[in-house]
Each structure stands twice: as C-alpha cells, then as structure tokens.
Amino acid sequence: VQLQASGGGLVQAGGSLRLSCSASGSIYSRNVMAWYRQAPGKQRELVASITSGGSTNYADSVKGRFTISRDNRKNTVYLQMNSLNPEDTAVYYCNMKGSNFFGNFEYWGQGTQVTVSS
C-alpha cells in the first residue's frame, strides 16, 4: 500500500489549505486514516483521524478549525485547514492503520510541508 499526500504550501496566518492523501494498492476497507504533523524539534503528533465509518477525532489545538473527511470509493482522505496560524507550521503526514485476517497494518505517506507565515 502506498499513500501519496499533496496540498501543502505556504500561506499567511488566517488562511486556508486543503491536504489530500490517496491510498493505492491492496487496501483493506476497514481502516482508520489520519493526519499527523511534526514541527521542527518536536515529536510527531496526531492532528485528526477518521474511521471507515466516518467517526472523527481531533487534537484540541485544531478543533473548530480543521476538518477531516474521506472518500472511501477513492481511498482518499482530506484535511481542510482553516484559520491557520504559525503554530500549525509542520510537515503533515497521512497514515492508514487497521487490522485484517493477517494481522495489524500501518502505512505512512511521505509528508507534505505546511508553512504559515505571520
């Protein structure tokens, strides 16, 4: 399975960006897709996650500003980011994990840079 993230870039504070992550390969339909981020000098942290059934979870720091969604037919997860601030600057990674008959699985995308200028 490969995850391809896109949509990062440079934006001014208060602006918006939309990240996309498409999965390809032998994908087990029941999975959780998520976005993580890692700022320089900091640990990677969970931003938001969404199950194949549509249940979502957000980090407190992004609640009310970010929205995660997915299109199961396209095996794609999105992250709409509004009201961005410089603290959102990081490399954003998409993630897919779950379990199937063969055991647990987890995959990572290559990351996309988001830079928010003040």
Secondary structure as GFF3:
##gff-version 3
##sequence-region A 1 118
A	DSSP	beta_strand	2	6	.	.	.	ID=ss1
A	DSSP	beta_strand	9	12	.	.	.	ID=ss2
A	DSSP	beta_strand	17	24	.	.	.	ID=ss3
A	DSSP	beta_strand	32	38	.	.	.	ID=ss4
A	DSSP	beta_strand	45	51	.	.	.	ID=ss5
A	DSSP	beta_strand	56	58	.	.	.	ID=ss6
A	DSSP	beta_strand	66	71	.	.	.	ID=ss7
A	DSSP	beta_strand	76	81	.	.	.	ID=ss8
A	DSSP	three_ten_helix	86	88	.	.	.	ID=ss9
A	DSSP	beta_strand	90	100	.	.	.	ID=ss10
A	DSSP	beta_strand	103	108	.	.	.	ID=ss11
A	DSSP	beta_strand	112	117	.	.	.	ID=ss12
###
